[in-house]
Amino acid sequence: MASPSSYRPAAGSIPTKPGVYRFRDAKGRVIYVGKAKSLRPRLSSYFQDIGNLHPRTATMVTTGASVEWTVVDTEVEALQLEYSWIKEFDPRFNVKYRDDKSYPWLAVTVGDEFPRVMVGRGAKRKGTRYFGPYSHAWAIRETVDQLLRVFPMRSCSNGVFKRSAQIGRPCLLGYIDKCAAPCVGNVSPEEHREIVDDFCDFMAGNTSAFTRRIEREMYAASEALDFEKAARLRDDLGALTKALEKQAVVLGDGTDADVIALAEDPLEVAVQIFYVRGGRIRGQRGWVADRSDDSDTAGLVQEFLLQLYGGEDDSIPREVLVPALPPDSDVMEQLLTERRGSKVAIRVPQRGDKRDLQQTVATNAAQALALHKTKRASDLTTRNRALEEIQKSLGLDEVPLRIECYDVSNLQGTEVVASMVVFEDGLARKSEYRRFVIRGVDGQNDVASMHEVITRRFKRLLDEQARSETVSTDSGPMLVDPETGRPRKFAYAPSLVVVDGGPPQVAAAQQALAELGVNDVPVCGLAKRLEEVWLPGEEDPVIMARTSEGLYLLQRIRDEAHRFAITHHRGRRSKSMVESALDDVPGLGEVRRKTLLKHFGSLKKLREADVDQIALVPGIGPRTASAIKDAVAQADATRKTAPKEPTINTATGEILED
């Protein structure tokens, strides 16, 4: 592994113009491609002290052995060259968005003499017009089947088309009027081309013109007493309506936009995109990628847009809605405008239907990331590899089949709680989760709180083991209560204890175990800021590979403990805030306070309620309801004007901003 100083460019040799740079490893392979408005400050930032770099960036520069750059005239050219090099070299440290599945396209082979409509997957081909992609192939096939009644264009394969032309008889679709049968000359190539153009216009979103035209023809045929033709047109209109119902109307202004949302964590990012054409959702697509650098949401959006639209001029919409503007949004807009041939806007929706739709896309992205994690965690081989990697990295005597993780949650020292989550064989064991209310620590002291919770948990373990020894069997102590038949809550000893935090939390947990005489349970800590694994008494952390399944499992356990602790803390905080705000309301005792809390569930909902809604609670009259409303308003005013105390990260000593 090379030192970055060994290949650092000489001072003053890096130009200050826009350009694209490539890092290569010792074998000459390109491992990272990036662009910059000014190459000198960007490249110089990679050759600072390794300790100041993000771990992923540090890994990249130490893996590299050389760096080279190409100067261009404009930032747009830099974007284009960056995309070309990423596609050519496939660098390992660039984020790569890959489909989580193969999405079907609706394709029309407009380059053929007799164009064909078909549903396909995979890469696009020249001379073919594409619509979509769509979530399900069966849904678009049903739509096409409906539309062939109105637009009877060719949909058969080349073999069927040639055979029908040879025998002079159309296939079944020609007999049931779902194909104009150009194979036997029923329509000329020009007439068939008109049908194809109408079909493409309809799929592109120009639907109202066709429905109005068919309605006019239907009424005209009815007035002319041609009821057979009117009935056929009525059925065609019904087919169009049914096809349109499959595409939800979301925007009333005929918007053409791609709506993009991200769901991310320190290791992975999921992207979802809804294709809106003519105000309707025409398709959906999703990706899940490993994060290979320290880019924020805006940087991830820029990388995604570059990869999404880098080679698809015909699919760029008029508007791209994103969760955060990319750092070079003006340059990106200029690039997309040049590729599309007309103005393209990139913006973040702030309100209205577009904002609501992006929230829906964000929900889909979060679900896709959760599903990806679930699939990854449910794979037996992957779980086994993760546990083996943890054993090897931490130097454990055996594979940690039962892992317990602890996290402390508080709000400036109030309502301090802790959580204990359990993973067995790499899977969450939610029936074993436990919550703790910290009582022996005053104020915000995560280290002392961690000491208390570890002490309480393992003291219960020792008590349970002592109780079970009196009824032990040849196979060891009983882990099931003989009276109830239920497992003893704290009778199982973990193979590994993980704490959320750095050296202070790890030292506190180790000290608590030592004070109880427990010396056979290993302890480690996972610091969220840099994903470092800390062991007791070690000056340096254990750095696990970013792609390590072991690190992924530890992160999942830590995040689950944090979620469980936050959920408990929010519930207690909401209850205490309601009770404290209502302490001075005359005539409102403990029973009616609990009834009020049960009715509304939280202080937020109570704050939003008016006097009449509060008066509907059993036992609360209009006068008391008015007093409650005044008390809540006064509590809100006091909270807003009260000075905020700084929050301190006890693991690093830094002051955290709100």
N, C-alpha and C positions, 0 to 999 in steps of 0.2 A: 504494500500500500504506500503510494508515493506521498511525499510532503508537498503541499501546494507551493511552497517557496521554491521548490526545485524547477518548476516550469512557469513561474510568474514572469509575465512580460516585463521588459525593461521599462523603467520610468520614462514617461513621455512618448513611448512607442505606440500606445493605443490612441487611435484617433478619437475626436470628440463628435464625429458625425453619426447619423443614424446607421444602424447596421444589424447584422445577425451574427451570432457567435456559436461555435461548436466546441464542446469539451470531448476529448478522445482519451481512451484508456491506454494502457501500455501496449496493447495489441493493435492500436489504431482504430478501434471501433468507436463510433460516435455514441456517447452516452447521454448527452444533453444538448438541446438546441434552444436558444433563447434570442430575443430581440431587444433592442434598446433604442431610445431616442438619442442617447449619447453613449457611445461604447465605453469611454474611459471610466466614468464613475461607476457604471454597472459592473464592468469586469473587475475593477479595483475592489469592489465590495466582496468579491469571492475570496480575495487573498488577504483578508484580515485575520486576526487571531481566531483559531478554530473554536475556542470556547465561546466566542460571541456569535457564532453561526448556529442556525437551526440544525438539529441533528441530521435531518435528511440532506440539507445542503452540505453539511460537513462530510457526510458519507460520499456525496457526489464529488466534491473537490479532492478528497483523499483517494478516491478511485481513479480519478483522471490523471493523465500524464502529460497532456498538452492542451493548449487552447488556441483556436484560430478564429478569425473573423472576416466578414465581407462587408464592405462599406457600400451603402446604397444612397440614393438621392433623397427619398422621402420615406416617411413612416409607413405609408401604404405599401411601398415596395418591400419594406422590411417584413411586414405581415405576410405578404405573398410568399417571400422567400422562406420565412420560417415555416409556413405550412408545407411548402414543397420539400424542405429538408426533413421535417418530421415524418412525412409520408415515405420519403426515400430511405431514411436511415432507421426509423422506428427506435428512437433512443430509449433506453431503459428507465431513465430518470424523468422523462416527460410523462405527464398524466395522459393515459390512453383510455378514451371512452369507447367501450365496446358494447354492442347490443346485448341485453340480457336474454334476448330470444331473437329468432329470425322473423321479422314482421312482413306480412304479405302486402304486395302492391297491386293496384289495378293498373294494368298496362294496355296501351293501344299502340299497335305497330303501325304508326302513321307513315313510316317509310316504305311500306309494302304497296303493291298496286291495289290489292284488296285488303285494307287494314283489318286486323283481328283484335278483339278484346279478350283479355285473359287475366287470370289472377296468378301472380308469381311471387317469388322471393329471391333474395340474393342481390347481386350487383346490378346496377342499371346498364343498359345498352344504348348505343347511339341509334337514332331513327325510331325511338319508342317514346311515347308520352306516358308519364306516370302520374297516378293519383294516389294519395295516401301518404304514408303507410297506415294500415288499419290494424286494429287489435286482433281481430279474428277473421280467418279466411272464409268461414261459413257465412258470416254476416255480409261480406261484400259479394259473395256468390249469390246470395238471395237477392241483394239489391240489383245486381246485373240481370238476374233472371226476370225481375220485374220490369226493368228498363228495356229489355229486348222486345217487349210487346210494343213499345212506343218507338224505339230506335232499332229496327231489325237489321243490325249489322252482323258481319261474320264473326263467329266465336269458335269455329271448329279448327282443328289442327291442320297442318299442311297435308298430311296423309289423307284425311277425310275429304278435304277440299279437292285434291287432285283426283281421288277415286270417283267423287260425284261428278266431276267434269268429264271423266272418261266414259262413265256409263250413261251420262245425260239425265240423271235423276238426282234431285237434291236429297239431303239427309232429312231426318225427322223434323229438325228445327225449321226447315223450309216449308214443310207441310203444315205445321201448326202456327205459321206466321210469326215466328221468332227469329227469322232470318230472311232477308230479301233474296237469297239464293243467287248471288252473283256467279257462283260456280257453273250454273247452267244458262247464264245470260238473261235471267229474269230482269236484272237491272244492269245498266252500264257502269263502268268504273267511275264515271263522273257522278252518277246518281248515288252510287254506294258511298262515294267520298262525301257527299252532302249529308248523308245519314250519319257518317262517322263524325263529321264536324259538329253536327247538332248534339250528338252524344257527348263529345268532349266539352262543348259549351255548357251542357247541363251539369256534368260532373265538376266543372270549374266553378260552379256557383250561380250561373245565369239561369235560374230555374223559373222565375216568375214569367218570363216571356213565353216559355213553352206551355206552361199551364194556362195562361190567358189565351194563347192561340188555339189550344185544343178545346177550351171552353167555347170560344167563338164558333169553331167548326162544328161542335156538338149541337149548339143551339141552332145554327144554320141548317144542319141536317134535319133536326127535329121540325123546324118550321117548313122545310121542304117535304115533310112526311117520309123522309128516308130514315125510318126508325132503326133499321138494321145497322146503318152506318153510325147513327147517333148512339146506339147501344155499344158499338165497338169503341167509339171515342170515349164514352162514359167509362168503360173498362180501362182504357188507356189512362184516363185521368186518375182513376183509382190506383193504378199501378204507380204513377208518378207520386201521388200523395203518400202511398205506403212506403215508397223508397225514401221520400223526404223525412218521414217519421223516424226512420232509423238514424237520422243525423240530428241531434238535439240543437234547437235554436238557442243560442246563448247571448248573442249581441244583435241589437236591433238596427245597427247602422251599416250592416253589410261589411263588417270589418274583415280584412285579410291580415292575419297575424299568426305568429308562432309564439305561444305562451310557454315560458320556460321557468322551471323551479328546481331548486337543489335541496337535498337533505344530506348533511355531512357530519362526520365525526373525525377524530384525529387520524384515522387510518383509511377511511373510504369515503366516497362521495357518490350519491345516487342522483341522477338527472332524469326528469320527466319533461316531455314536451307535448303540448296539444296543438294540432294543426287546425286553425280556424280559417275557413274560407267562406266568403259570403255570409259571415255571421254564424256559421254552423261548424260544429266540431267534425272535421273530416277524418281525423285519425289521431293516434296516440303512439308515442314511442318512448322507450326508457333505456337507460344505461346505468351500469354500476362500475366504478373504476377505483383502483387503489391510488391513494394520494402519495405522490412521490416527491413533493416539495412542500414548502410552507406557505403556499399561496392562500390568500383569504378568499372570501366569496366572490369579490369582484374579479380577482385574478383567475379563479376557476371558471367564471362566466366567460371571460375573454378567451381562454384556451378552448372552451367548449364551442363557442361561436366559430372560432377559426377552423376547428375540425369539422363542424357540422356543415358549414357553408363553403368550405374551401374548394370543393370540387363540384358543386351543384348549383349552377347558375339559374336553372329553370324553377327551382323550388324556394328561392328566396322571396319572402313576402314583403308587403309594403311596411309592415310594422313588426318589430321583435320586442316582446315584453319580457323583461328579465327581473330577477329579485334584487340585483345590484348592478349599477352601471360599471362596465369594464373600465380599467384605468385609462385606456386610450379610446374612449367611446367615439370621439369625433373621427379618429382615424379609422376605426372599425366601421362606422357609418359610411365613410367615404369609400372604403373597400367594397362593402356590400352594394352600395349605390352603383359603383362602376360595374360590378359583376351582374347586377340585375338589369341595368340600363335605365333605371328610374329611381326616384328618391326612396330611401329606406331609413326608417327612424328606429332607434333603439332607446327605449325608455322604461322607467319603473312605474307601473300603475299605482296611483295614490288612492283612488276612491272609485266607487261605482261598480258596474258589472265586470269590467276588466280586472279590477282588484279582487273581486269575489272569485272570478274564474282562476286567477293565479293562486289563490288560497286553496282551491280544489286541486290544482296541479301539485302544489306543495304537499298536500295530504297524500296524494298518490306517490310522490317521491319518498316521503317518510315511510309509507307502507312498503314500497319496493325495497328500501334499504333494510327495513326490519325483516322482510321475507328473505332477502339475500342472507342476512345474518343467521336467520333460523335454519335455512337450508345448509349453510356452511357449518353451523354448530351441530346439526343433526346427523352429519356424516360420521359414521363410526371410525373410519380410517383417519379422518382429519382430527377427530377428538383425541384419538390415541397418539397421533403425532404431536399434538399440542401438549399433552401431558408429559410425553417423553422429552420434549424440548424444555419444558419448565424444570423437570428433574435434572437434566443435563446442565442447564444454564445456572441453576441455583445450587448445584452440587448436592442434591438430596439423596438419601440412601435408597428411597423407593419412590415409585410413581405416586404423585399426590392425588389419590382417588377421591378424597373429600377435602375440598378447599372452602374455608370460611373467610369472608371478607367483612371488614368493619369500616364504617364511615360515621363521622360526627357532623351534625348540622345544627346551626344556631343563627340567630339574627342579633348581632351585636351583643352576644352574651345572654340573650333571653331565650326561654323555651329550648334549652339545649337537649338534644336527643341524639341517639345513636342507632345504627342499624347493623344487623348481622344477617348476611345472606349466605346460602350454602349451595355449592355446586358439587354434585357427585358424578363421577365419570364424565366430567365436562358438561353436564346438563344441570339447569337450575332445579333445585329441590325446594319449591316454594313452601311446602308444609313445614320446613325446618327454619324458615325465616323467623327472626326475632327482633323486637323493638326494645329499646332501653330509654328511660328518662333519666338524664344525669342529675343527681341530687347533691353530690358531695363536692361540686366545683362551683365557685362563684365567678360570674363574669365569663368572658370569652377566653377559654384556655383549652384549645383542642388537644394539647399534649396531655394535660391532666385528665381530660374527659376520656381520652383513649385509654389511659392507664386504668381508670375506673371501670370502663366497660369490659376490658379484657379481664380484670380482676374478678368482676361479678360473674362473667360467663364461665371462667375456668374454676372458680370456687364452686359453682353449681355442678360442674363436671366432677370435681373431687367428691362432693357430697353424694351425687348419684352413684358414683363408683363405690363409695363406702357403704351405701344402702344395699347395693346389689350384691356385695360380697357375702352378705349373710345368707343369700339364696343362690349362690353361684352354683354352676353345674360343671361337669367335666370339660365342657367346651369353653368355659370362661364365665365372667359375670353376666347376669341377665340384663339385657338392654330393653326388655319389655316389662311393663308393670304387670305383675301376676294378678292384681285385683281388677284392673280395668282392661287389660289386654292391649293397651296403647303403648307406643314407644315412649321411653323416658325422654323428656324434652332435651336435656343436656348430657345424655349419657354417652354420646358418640364423640370420640376425640378426633379432631381434624388431622389430616396429613400435612396441611400447610395453612398458616394464618397470613392473610394479606390485609394490610391496612392502607387506607387512602391517605397518602402523604409521603413525606420524605424522612430523612434521618431522625428528626425529633419524635415523630409518631412511632417509628420503628423501635427506637430506644425505649420509649415508654411502654410499648407492648412487651418487649423483651424483659424489661425490668419487672413488670407485673407477673409474668410467667415465672421468673426466677424467685420472686418473693413467695410464690405459692409452691415452689419446688417442682414445677413442671419443666423438665429439661429435654423432653423428647418431641416437642412440637416446634418445627422450624417456622420462622417469621420472616416476612419480607414486606416492603412497602412499594407502592407504585405511585410516583409523583406525576400528577396529571400534566403539568406544564411541559415537560420534555419527554414524558413516557419512559422515565428511568426507573429501574428496579433497584431498590436499596436493601442491603442486608445488614444485620446488626454488627456494629463495630467496624464496618468497612468504610474507608475514606472515599473510595470511588464507587460509583454505581455500576450495576451490571447492564450493559447495553445490548439488548436483544435486537436482532435484525428486524427491520420494519415489516418485512413480509413474513415474519415468524408467526406460525400458528399459535405458539406458546404465548407470545405477546398479545396476540388477538384475544385469546381466552382470558388472560389476566385483565385486559382492558374491559372486556364484557362483564366480568365479575365485578370490577371496580365501579363501572357505570351503573350496574344493577344495584349495588349497595348505595350509591349516591342517590339514585332514583327512589329507593325504598326509604331512605332517611329523609329526603326532601318531602315526600308524601306525608310521612308522619309529622314532620315539623310544621308543615302548612296546616294540617288539621288542628294541631294543638294551638298554633298561633291564631288561627281564625276564631277558635272557640274563646281563647283568652281575651282577644281584642273585643269581641262582642260583650263578654262579661265585664271587662274593665270599663268599656264605654257606657254601660248601663248601671254601674254601681250606685250612682247618685240619683237615679230616677225614683221619685217617691212612689211608694206602693208597688214597686216591682221587686218581688222577692226571688229567691233562688229557683223555685219551681217554675214561675212564669218566665224567668230568663232562659231556663232550659227549654221550655215550650217554644219560646221565640226562636232560639237557635235551631231547634229541630225543624221548625216550620220553614225558615229561610235558608238554613244550611251554612251561611257564611255572612261575614260583615259586609261584603261587597253587595250581595243581594239585598240585605237589609237597608244599606245605604241608598240603593236604587228605588226601593219601595216608597210609595207615598203614604200619607197618614191613613187614608181609607183602606189601603191594603194591609197596613199594620193592624188596624182595628178589627180586621177579619180573624185574627188569631184568637183562638179560644181563651177567654179570661182577660183579654186586652180591650178596654173601652176606648172611645174617642179621645178622652182627656189624657189617658195614659199613652195612647198612640202618639199624640202630639208631643208629649214630654219625651218619648223615646226618639222621635224624629229630631227634636232640638238637641238631645244629648249626643246623637250620632254626628250631627252637623258640627257641634262644638268640638267633638273629639277629632274630626277631620281637620278643622281649622288649627287646632293645637298641634296636630301631627305635622302639618305643612310648614308651620312657623318654627318648629323646634329645630335647633342646630343638629346636624348629623355628625356623628362621631366616625372617624375613619375606620375602615375595616382592614385588619392586618393579617397577612398570610403568615401563620406561625411557622410554616415549613421553610420559607425563604426570607421572612422579615420585611417583605415589601408591603407598601400601603396600596390597597386595592381601590380602584376608582369605582363609584357606584355605576 
